[in-house]
């Protein structure tokens, strides 16, 4: 499974490691993802999602149902 947030679509970015001598080599910045279970009372079921910590803060603020609705509108969640 790829390292992509299921609610926001965040994924790895590519950049450079820069040494003191300004030598540049390619590196990858992975998204800060965690696997978390959420209870959805409207559907009366538990859902396991791989979400970024930024998406987790959004879920804590607006709720899981609103976050899922927003992700479905953007096409990130089924």
C-alpha positions as a Markdown table, in Angstrom:
| # | Residue | x | y | z |
|---|---|---|---|---|
| 1 | Unk | 0.0 | 0.0 | 0.0 |
| 2 | Unk | 1.3 | 3.4 | -0.9 |
| 3 | Unk | 2.1 | 6.2 | 1.6 |
| 4 | Unk | -0.9 | 8.4 | 0.8 |
| 5 | Unk | -3.4 | 9.9 | 3.2 |
| 6 | Unk | -6.9 | 8.6 | 2.5 |
| 7 | Unk | -8.6 | 11.8 | 3.5 |
| 8 | Unk | -6.4 | 14.6 | 2.2 |
| 9 | Unk | -4.4 | 12.9 | -0.5 |
| 10 | Unk | -1.1 | 14.0 | 0.9 |
| 11 | Unk | 1.8 | 11.9 | -0.3 |
| 12 | Unk | 5.6 | 11.8 | -0.5 |
| 13 | Unk | 7.5 | 14.8 | -1.9 |
| 14 | Unk | 10.9 | 14.8 | -3.5 |
| 15 | Unk | 13.7 | 17.1 | -2.6 |
| 16 | Unk | 17.4 | 17.3 | -2.0 |
| 17 | Unk | 19.8 | 16.5 | 0.9 |
| 18 | Unk | 22.1 | 19.5 | 0.9 |
| 19 | Unk | 25.5 | 19.0 | 2.6 |
| 20 | Unk | 27.7 | 21.7 | 4.1 |
| 21 | Unk | 29.7 | 21.8 | 0.8 |
| 22 | Unk | 26.4 | 22.3 | -1.0 |
| 23 | Unk | 26.4 | 18.9 | -2.6 |
| 24 | Unk | 22.9 | 17.8 | -3.5 |
| 25 | Unk | 21.5 | 14.3 | -3.5 |
| 26 | Unk | 17.9 | 13.3 | -4.0 |
| 27 | Unk | 15.8 | 12.3 | -1.0 |
| 28 | Unk | 12.1 | 11.7 | -0.2 |
| 29 | Unk | 9.9 | 13.6 | 2.3 |
| 30 | Unk | 7.3 | 11.0 | 3.4 |
| 31 | Unk | 3.9 | 12.1 | 4.7 |
| 32 | Unk | 3.4 | 11.7 | 8.5 |
| 33 | Unk | 0.9 | 8.9 | 8.4 |
| 34 | Unk | -0.8 | 6.8 | 11.1 |
| 35 | Unk | -3.2 | 4.0 | 10.9 |
| 36 | Unk | -6.3 | 4.8 | 13.0 |
| 37 | Unk | -9.8 | 3.3 | 13.6 |
| 38 | Unk | -12.8 | 5.6 | 13.6 |
| 39 | Unk | -16.4 | 4.8 | 14.6 |
| 40 | Unk | -19.0 | 6.2 | 12.3 |
| 41 | Unk | -22.3 | 6.4 | 14.2 |
| 42 | Unk | -24.5 | 7.0 | 11.1 |
| 43 | Unk | -23.4 | 3.8 | 9.5 |
| 44 | Unk | -22.9 | 2.0 | 12.9 |
| 45 | Unk | -19.5 | 0.6 | 12.0 |
| 46 | Unk | -15.7 | 1.0 | 12.5 |
| 47 | Unk | -13.4 | 2.1 | 9.7 |
| 48 | Unk | -9.6 | 1.8 | 9.6 |
| 49 | Unk | -8.0 | 4.7 | 7.8 |
| 50 | Unk | -4.4 | 5.6 | 7.0 |
| 51 | Unk | -4.5 | 9.4 | 7.7 |
| 52 | Unk | -1.9 | 12.1 | 8.1 |
| 53 | Unk | -1.6 | 13.9 | 11.4 |
| 54 | Unk | -2.9 | 17.0 | 9.8 |
| 55 | Unk | -6.0 | 15.1 | 8.8 |
| 56 | Unk | -6.3 | 13.8 | 12.3 |
| 57 | Unk | -6.4 | 17.4 | 13.7 |
| 58 | Unk | -9.1 | 18.2 | 11.1 |
| 59 | Unk | -11.1 | 15.1 | 12.2 |
| 60 | Unk | -10.8 | 16.3 | 15.9 |
| 61 | Unk | -12.1 | 19.7 | 14.8 |
| 62 | Unk | -15.0 | 19.0 | 12.4 |
| 63 | Unk | -15.7 | 15.3 | 13.1 |
| 64 | Unk | -15.2 | 12.1 | 11.2 |
| 65 | Unk | -18.5 | 12.3 | 9.2 |
| 66 | Unk | -17.8 | 15.8 | 7.9 |
| 67 | Unk | -14.2 | 14.9 | 7.1 |
| 68 | Unk | -15.3 | 11.8 | 5.2 |
| 69 | Unk | -18.0 | 13.8 | 3.3 |
| 70 | Unk | -15.3 | 16.4 | 2.3 |
| 71 | Unk | -12.9 | 13.7 | 1.2 |
| 72 | Unk | -15.6 | 12.0 | -0.9 |
| 73 | Unk | -16.4 | 15.3 | -2.6 |
| 74 | Unk | -12.7 | 15.8 | -3.5 |
| 75 | Unk | -12.4 | 12.2 | -4.7 |
| 76 | Unk | -9.9 | 10.9 | -2.1 |
| 77 | Unk | -12.2 | 8.5 | -0.3 |
| 78 | Unk | -14.5 | 5.9 | -1.9 |
